């Protein structure tokens, strides 16, 4: 901004300004005549692009643009469903219905089998349970990550399928 610009020549843009390449001192003089600031917009360009604008207005517009970008960014929600290695059919079906609802709402599902104490010897049972879970949700979701053991938990990640209309 203003005197902090190091380039000797700048490309000048802005309202009420003739667009072109100016020496830095001339560009500063043009900005001062309008009681505005000379703000470097694109420092990597050759020559750097500067705009004649009120600096506080410039900062405000930048913040506004960042807020819009944040608002448009889609938030991904991850719902967790926990199993034990010995989960029976009724509990499995109950959790399956919840997972279907989560996926219909557009959330991702992280299903995991938590091994407590000596149940870690039933790793195969946990993997079979998660694969059965993924297979049951095949029409609602696609598998992002196959069952993987990390510490005392085996994880499976599911993402909702995009429906074609």
N, C-alpha and C positions, 0 to 999 in steps of 0.2 A: 504494500500500500504506500502511496506517495513516495517519500524519500528513501524508503527501504528497498525499492526496486533497483537492481544492480545493472540491468542491461543498458547499453548506450542508446539503442534504438528500440522502439516499440510499435506494434501495430495497434492503432487506436480505434475503438468502436464505442458506441453509446448513442444516447439521444442528443440531438442538437450538436452533433460533432461530425465533421467530414471524415469518413473512414479513410485511413491511409497509414503509411509508415512515417513516424515522426521521431525526432531526437527526444530523449527523455525530458530535457529541460523545457522544450516547447510543449510537450504533452502535459507536463505539470502546470505550465502557465495557462493552458486551455482549461484544465480542471479548476484551477483557482479562480479564473474569471467567472466561472459558473457557480462558485461556492460549493463545489463537489470534490470528491476524492478520486484519485487515479488508483484503480484496483487491478492487480495482476490476475487475470482470469486463467490464462493458459501459459505457465512459465516454461514449459518444455518446447513450445512452438518456436520457430525461427523466422522472424523475431518474435519475442514473447507478446501475447495478446493482452492488452490492458483496456479497461472500460472506465469511462467517466460516469461515476454513479455515487450516490450517497452511501458510505460504507455501512452504516447501521441498517439501511434498507437492504443492502446486498446480503448482510448476515441473516437478516430476518427471512429473506426469500430462500436462502440456502436451508435454513432450519425447516421452513415450510415444505420444501421439496423432500427433505429427509423424512419428515413425518408422513408424507404421502406414500413414499416408497415403503416405509415400515407398515403402514396400514394395508397396503396392497399385498404385502408378503403373507403367504399362507402359513398359518400356524399348524404344525403337526402335533397331534395329540396321541400319546402312546398310553394305551390301557394295559394293565398287567393282569394276568390270570395265573394263579398259583395252583399247582398240583403237588400231591405227594406221590411217591412211587407206587403206592398201593391204592390209588383212587379208584373207587368202584364205579359202575355204570351210571347210577343215578346222579352222583356228583359230577361225573364227566358230562352227562347230557345237560345238566343245569348250567355248567360253565360254558358249554358249547352254545347254548341259547344266548347267553350274555355276550359271548364273542361275536355271534352273528349280528346282534344289535349294534355293538361297537363298530363293526365293519360297515354296516349299513349307514351309520352316521358319519363315516369317512375317517374314523380313527384307526391308527395302526394298533396291532395287538402283539404284546410280548407275553408269550406263554412260557412258563418255566416249571420244572419239577425241582422241588427243594428236597435234597437228601439230608436227613437228620440222623446223626449218630452212625449206626452200622448200616443204615439203608443204602449207603453209597455202593454196596456190593450189588445192588439191583439196577446198575446203570442201563442195562439192556431194556429192562422193564420201563424205565423212564423214557428212553429213546423211542420205544414202540408206542408208548402213550402219546408222545408229542407228534409222531408221524401219523398216528390214527386221528389225532386232533386236526392236523393240517389237511388230511384227506377228507375229513368230514366237512371242512370249511372250503373245499376246493372251488365251489361255485361262487363264493363270496370274496375269496382272497387269493393272493399269490404269495408264495413263500419267498421272503427276502433273505432269510438265513436259515439253513437247515440246523437241526439240533446240534448244539455244541456245548461241551461241558467246561464250565469255568468255576473252579473251586467246588462248592457243594451244590451248585445249581446247573441245570442243563436248560439252555435257552432255545427258543424258536421264535423268529420274528415273522409276522404276517402283515401284508399291506393290502388295503381294499382294492378290489379289481375296479378298473374304470369302466363304467357301463357305457356302451355305444348306443346312441339314440338316433 
